[in-house]
Amino acid sequence: MQIQEIKTLIDKRNAKRIILLCHHNADPDAVCSAFAFSRLLKRLRPKLNIETAAAQGPSRLSKFMLKSLPITLTNQPNIEEADVIVLLDTNTIQQLDEWGERVKNSKASIIVIDHHASHPETECLASLTVADETASSTCEIIYCLFKEAEVELTPIEAKALFLGIAFDTRHFILASSDTLKILADLTEVGVKTKEALLLLSLPMVPSERIARLKAGKRVKLLKINNWLVAFSHVGAYQASAARALVALGAHVAIVAGQQDEKIQISMRASHEFHGKTGVHLGRDIAKPLGEYLHGMGGGHAVSAGANGIGDSEASLKRCMRLLKEKLK
C-alpha cells in the first residue's frame, strides 16, 4: 500500500516539518491535491508542521477557486528546514522555478505524487514516487490514498478533490469509468456538483479575447497526413489561444509567446488526433522541446507546454519537425 510507504518514510525521518510544493502557476488539480493531502497527513500524523506553496503562486482560476476553500499557500516555504518535501502534480523540479535548486540541494526526503509521465531526473531525486499515468488527475491519486488509509473524507476535502478532477478531465470529458465512480462517491459525501462547477468558470477578460483573435489572425496552417496543425504566436494567454484554434477546427494548435529571450509554448490537440495517431503532446513533443530550449516541457496527451530560452520562430519549427517525425 502506497500510503503505508509514505507513513513509513515520514516515521523513519522522524519528520516534524513537511512542505508540499506545486508547480508554477498552479492549476486547480495541483492546489486541490495539495490541500487534500495536507488534510490526510494531519489526520494520520497530527503533530506534523505542514506548509503548502506554489511556485509563482496559483493560476488565475485557482485564485478564484481558493475563495471557497480553506487553503493557505505560503509565499516563502522554508525548504532548507524541511524533513520531507512532497511534489504534487509536478514531475520536474524545473517546474518549481527558483525553488528547484533549493529542493535539489535539500537534505529532505522527496516524495513525488503525480499522474504525468515520470521524468528521469525527478526519479533519481525521489525517495518515493507515487505515480499513476492512468489516473485522470493527481486529485484522483489522493482520493485513492484516503481509501487506502481508511480515512473518511469530509465534505470540504471531497469538494477539493472533485474540483481538481473536474478541471483535469475538462469537466468529465476525459473521465474514465473509474473516475466517474470516484466522482459519484465524492457527491455522496456532500459535493454539490452544480455549485462546485461554477468555481471553474472564469469570465473571459478583454485581453484574453484579443489574444485569441490575434492568434487566429497570425495562424499558419500545416497539413500532415490529413491532420491540420495550426501555429501562431501571441504575447499572453497562449494556452487559451491554443484551445481556441482547436475549437476553430485545427487538430493540433501550437502557440508561442516570447519576452526577451524567454519563450513559452502551449500545445493543444483534439481527442480524435491523439486517439488515431497515439501522439502524446506532453511526452512526444513538449518534453523534447523543453530540452531543446534548455528549460522544461511536459503535460498531458492533448494538453501540454514547454518553456525556456530561445526564439519563437525557431521553436515552432522544432515543434513542426517533432510532429512530422511522429506522424511518419
C-alpha positions as semicolon CSV with decimal commas, in nm:
position;residue;x (nm);y (nm);z (nm)
1;M;0,000;0,000;0,000
2;Q;0,141;0,336;-0,104
3;I;0,001;0,525;0,193
4;Q;0,187;0,284;0,419
5;E;0,512;0,359;0,232
6;I;0,450;0,731;0,282
7;K;0,388;0,686;0,655
8;T;0,697;0,465;0,690
9;L;0,919;0,724;0,520
10;I;0,783;1,003;0,741
11;D;0,837;0,796;1,054
12;K;1,190;0,689;0,954
13;R;1,284;1,053;0,912
14;N;1,116;1,133;1,242
15;A;0,971;1,415;1,037
16;K;0,836;1,727;1,204
17;R;0,819;1,967;0,909
18;I;0,673;1,870;0,571
19;I;0,648;2,102;0,273
20;L;0,404;2,039;-0,010
21;L;0,506;2,205;-0,336
22;C;0,302;2,264;-0,653
23;H;0,426;2,364;-0,997
24;H;0,439;2,726;-1,102
25;N;0,109;2,894;-1,186
26;A;-0,054;2,604;-1,002
27;D;-0,382;2,483;-1,155
28;P;-0,682;2,352;-0,955
29;D;-0,562;1,990;-0,968
30;A;-0,227;2,084;-0,814
31;V;-0,371;2,314;-0,548
32;C;-0,661;2,087;-0,453
33;S;-0,447;1,773;-0,436
34;A;-0,202;1,955;-0,207
35;F;-0,486;2,074;0,016
36;A;-0,650;1,732;0,044
37;F;-0,317;1,557;0,100
38;S;-0,223;1,802;0,376
39;R;-0,553;1,722;0,550
40;L;-0,487;1,348;0,515
41;L;-0,138;1,384;0,664
42;K;-0,277;1,584;0,956
43;R;-0,528;1,307;1,023
44;L;-0,255;1,043;1,016
45;R;0,016;1,242;1,197
46;P;-0,149;1,530;1,388
47;K;0,179;1,676;1,518
48;L;0,324;1,744;1,173
49;N;0,401;2,103;1,075
50;I;0,282;2,126;0,714
51;E;0,337;2,412;0,469
52;T;0,189;2,431;0,119
53;A;0,329;2,651;-0,158
54;A;0,308;2,704;-0,533
55;A;0,596;2,847;-0,735
56;Q;0,497;3,196;-0,852
57;G;0,160;3,139;-0,687
58;P;-0,162;2,981;-0,815
59;S;-0,320;3,038;-1,154
60;R;-0,591;3,299;-1,204
61;L;-0,857;3,028;-1,199
62;S;-0,709;2,872;-0,884
63;K;-0,714;3,210;-0,708
64;F;-1,084;3,240;-0,789
65;M;-1,148;2,886;-0,664
66;L;-0,947;2,943;-0,344
67;K;-1,211;3,186;-0,221
68;S;-1,436;2,891;-0,141
69;L;-1,177;2,655;0,009
70;P;-0,979;2,695;0,333
71;I;-0,642;2,660;0,160
72;T;-0,346;2,867;0,277
73;L;-0,046;2,896;0,047
74;T;0,279;3,033;0,182
75;N;0,488;3,260;-0,042
76;Q;0,823;3,161;0,111
77;P;0,837;2,792;0,210
78;N;1,121;2,703;0,445
79;I;1,265;2,440;0,212
80;E;1,600;2,414;0,389
81;E;1,441;2,311;0,719
82;A;1,204;2,053;0,572
83;D;1,237;1,689;0,673
84;V;1,018;1,575;0,386
85;I;0,926;1,757;0,064
86;V;0,628;1,640;-0,140
87;L;0,597;1,741;-0,506
88;L;0,234;1,727;-0,619
89;D;0,132;1,733;-0,986
90;T;0,494;1,835;-1,051
91;N;0,711;1,592;-1,242
92;T;1,024;1,807;-1,283
93;I;1,194;2,039;-1,036
94;Q;1,224;2,293;-1,318
95;Q;0,851;2,349;-1,271
96;L;0,939;2,495;-0,931
97;D;1,139;2,778;-1,090
98;E;1,395;2,924;-0,845
99;W;1,286;2,679;-0,573
100;G;1,407;2,391;-0,790
101;E;1,776;2,422;-0,698
102;R;1,687;2,460;-0,330
103;V;1,488;2,136;-0,344
104;K;1,770;1,966;-0,532
105;N;2,022;2,070;-0,263
106;S;1,790;1,991;0,026
107;K;1,866;1,712;0,272
108;A;1,494;1,632;0,292
109;S;1,343;1,309;0,164
110;I;1,144;1,380;-0,152
111;I;0,807;1,223;-0,234
112;V;0,655;1,270;-0,580
113;I;0,280;1,228;-0,625
114;D;0,178;1,276;-0,987
115;H;-0,020;1,142;-1,282
116;H;0,212;1,266;-1,557
117;A;0,480;1,066;-1,735
118;S;0,772;1,044;-1,493
119;H;1,092;1,240;-1,554
120;P;1,429;1,060;-1,512
121;E;1,586;1,343;-1,310
122;T;1,291;1,351;-1,071
123;E;1,302;0,973;-1,031
124;C;1,667;0,998;-0,925
125;L;1,588;1,267;-0,666
126;A;1,279;1,100;-0,522
127;S;1,293;0,876;-0,219
128;L;0,941;0,762;-0,306
129;T;0,727;0,804;-0,617
130;V;0,351;0,761;-0,612
131;A;0,256;0,783;-0,977
132;D;-0,023;0,661;-1,199
133;E;-0,039;0,776;-1,562
134;T;-0,381;0,615;-1,600
135;A;-0,528;0,844;-1,332
136;S;-0,726;1,140;-1,460
137;S;-0,557;1,376;-1,217
138;T;-0,337;1,398;-0,910
139;C;-0,655;1,450;-0,708
140;E;-0,768;1,103;-0,815
141;I;-0,446;0,959;-0,670
142;I;-0,503;1,146;-0,343
143;Y;-0,856;1,004;-0,329
144;C;-0,707;0,654;-0,354
145;L;-0,465;0,735;-0,069
146;F;-0,761;0,832;0,151
147;K;-0,921;0,497;0,069
148;E;-0,601;0,305;0,140
149;A;-0,565;0,482;0,473
150;E;-0,931;0,410;0,553
151;V;-0,981;0,777;0,635
152;E;-1,328;0,915;0,562
153;L;-1,341;1,228;0,351
154;T;-1,500;1,540;0,494
155;P;-1,730;1,742;0,264
156;I;-1,465;2,013;0,211
157;E;-1,199;1,755;0,121
158;A;-1,440;1,586;-0,119
159;K;-1,517;1,923;-0,277
160;A;-1,148;1,996;-0,332
161;L;-1,087;1,657;-0,494
162;F;-1,399;1,696;-0,709
163;L;-1,276;2,035;-0,835
164;G;-0,930;1,904;-0,919
165;I;-1,070;1,605;-1,107
166;A;-1,330;1,818;-1,288
167;F;-1,059;2,060;-1,402
168;D;-0,815;1,800;-1,531
169;T;-1,086;1,596;-1,707
170;R;-1,222;1,910;-1,877
171;H;-1,549;1,882;-1,691
172;F;-1,550;1,499;-1,718
173;I;-1,490;1,474;-2,095
174;L;-1,170;1,279;-2,023
175;A;-1,312;1,084;-1,729
176;S;-1,276;0,705;-1,733
177;S;-1,531;0,470;-1,577
178;D;-1,312;0,451;-1,262
179;T;-1,302;0,830;-1,244
180;L;-1,680;0,853;-1,275
181;K;-1,718;0,608;-0,985
182;I;-1,491;0,829;-0,775
183;L;-1,694;1,136;-0,867
184;A;-2,012;0,955;-0,766
185;D;-1,855;0,874;-0,429
186;L;-1,750;1,237;-0,380
187;T;-2,104;1,359;-0,448
188;E;-2,230;1,107;-0,192
189;V;-2,004;1,275;0,064
190;G;-2,184;1,602;0,000
191;V;-2,039;1,777;-0,305
192;K;-2,297;1,997;-0,477
193;T;-2,199;1,943;-0,839
194;K;-2,357;2,248;-0,999
195;E;-2,229;2,481;-0,728
196;A;-1,877;2,336;-0,746
197;L;-1,850;2,357;-1,125
198;L;-1,929;2,729;-1,115
199;L;-1,595;2,773;-0,937
200;L;-1,416;2,650;-1,251
201;S;-1,571;2,908;-1,481
202;L;-1,400;3,245;-1,514
203;P;-1,538;3,520;-1,733
204;M;-1,302;3,589;-2,025
205;V;-1,128;3,925;-1,981
206;P;-1,089;4,156;-2,284
207;S;-0,712;4,097;-2,310
208;E;-0,771;3,720;-2,339
209;R;-1,028;3,772;-2,614
210;I;-0,782;3,994;-2,801
211;A;-0,505;3,735;-2,765
212;R;-0,731;3,466;-2,913
213;L;-0,826;3,687;-3,208
214;K;-0,463;3,781;-3,272
215;A;-0,364;3,414;-3,266
216;G;-0,629;3,344;-3,529
217;K;-0,513;3,633;-3,744
218;R;-0,148;3,519;-3,730
219;V;-0,210;3,148;-3,774
220;K;-0,005;2,939;-4,016
221;L;-0,154;2,606;-4,116
222;L;0,037;2,291;-4,196
223;K;-0,122;1,972;-4,325
224;I;0,050;1,650;-4,217
225;N;-0,116;1,325;-4,330
226;N;-0,457;1,495;-4,342
227;W;-0,407;1,642;-3,992
228;L;-0,434;2,020;-3,969
229;V;-0,172;2,177;-3,743
230;A;-0,206;2,546;-3,653
231;F;0,097;2,752;-3,548
232;S;0,070;3,101;-3,404
233;H;0,219;3,346;-3,154
234;V;0,080;3,593;-2,902
235;G;0,223;3,790;-2,610
236;A;-0,002;3,631;-2,346
237;Y;-0,276;3,371;-2,298
238;Q;-0,100;3,117;-2,519
239;A;-0,294;2,824;-2,368
240;S;-0,628;2,996;-2,422
241;A;-0,532;3,082;-2,779
242;A;-0,430;2,720;-2,849
243;R;-0,766;2,596;-2,716
244;A;-0,946;2,846;-2,937
245;L;-0,759;2,730;-3,251
246;V;-0,856;2,368;-3,183
247;A;-1,215;2,479;-3,130
248;L;-1,198;2,654;-3,469
249;G;-1,105;2,331;-3,644
250;A;-0,732;2,257;-3,605
251;H;-0,641;1,905;-3,497
252;V;-0,332;2,042;-3,321
253;A;-0,257;2,400;-3,215
254;I;0,084;2,525;-3,103
255;V;0,108;2,884;-2,979
256;A;0,430;3,057;-2,877
257;G;0,490;3,364;-2,666
258;Q;0,822;3,541;-2,621
259;Q;0,952;3,807;-2,382
260;D;1,316;3,894;-2,446
261;E;1,491;3,555;-2,465
262;K;1,231;3,373;-2,255
263;I;0,984;3,166;-2,451
264;Q;0,665;2,986;-2,357
265;I;0,479;2,745;-2,582
266;S;0,134;2,596;-2,527
267;M;0,002;2,296;-2,717
268;R;-0,346;2,152;-2,755
269;A;-0,483;1,867;-2,965
270;S;-0,820;1,711;-3,037
271;H;-0,905;1,373;-2,885
272;E;-0,950;1,239;-3,237
273;F;-0,588;1,328;-3,316
274;H;-0,449;1,157;-3,006
275;G;-0,677;0,855;-3,043
276;K;-0,587;0,784;-3,404
277;T;-0,216;0,877;-3,402
278;G;-0,112;0,786;-3,049
279;V;0,090;1,109;-3,029
280;H;0,119;1,226;-2,667
281;L;0,186;1,600;-2,668
282;G;0,347;1,604;-2,324
283;R;0,582;1,310;-2,376
284;D;0,648;1,324;-2,752
285;I;0,655;1,698;-2,826
286;A;0,672;1,917;-2,513
287;K;0,938;1,717;-2,327
288;P;1,197;1,714;-2,611
289;L;1,110;2,075;-2,694
290;G;1,179;2,177;-2,332
291;E;1,520;2,010;-2,354
292;Y;1,588;2,192;-2,683
293;L;1,502;2,523;-2,512
294;H;1,725;2,439;-2,211
295;G;1,413;2,460;-2,000
296;M;1,133;2,216;-1,932
297;G;0,837;2,063;-2,105
298;G;0,564;1,813;-2,033
299;G;0,194;1,767;-1,979
300;H;-0,093;1,551;-2,093
301;A;-0,170;1,371;-2,417
302;V;-0,384;1,655;-2,556
303;S;-0,265;1,945;-2,341
304;A;0,099;2,033;-2,284
305;G;0,354;2,310;-2,271
306;A;0,721;2,397;-2,272
307;N;0,933;2,695;-2,179
308;G;1,293;2,802;-2,180
309;I;1,531;3,027;-2,370
310;G;1,515;3,070;-2,745
311;D;1,342;3,216;-3,046
312;S;0,971;3,167;-3,108
313;E;1,001;3,105;-3,482
314;A;1,281;2,851;-3,438
315;S;1,089;2,681;-3,158
316;L;0,775;2,648;-3,370
317;K;0,985;2,496;-3,649
318;R;1,124;2,249;-3,395
319;C;0,767;2,156;-3,297
320;M;0,686;2,106;-3,663
321;R;0,983;1,873;-3,704
322;L;0,893;1,672;-3,395
323;L;0,535;1,630;-3,514
324;K;0,645;1,524;-3,863
325;E;0,875;1,261;-3,714
326;K;0,594;1,119;-3,501
327;L;0,345;1,121;-3,788
328;K;0,568;0,949;-4,046
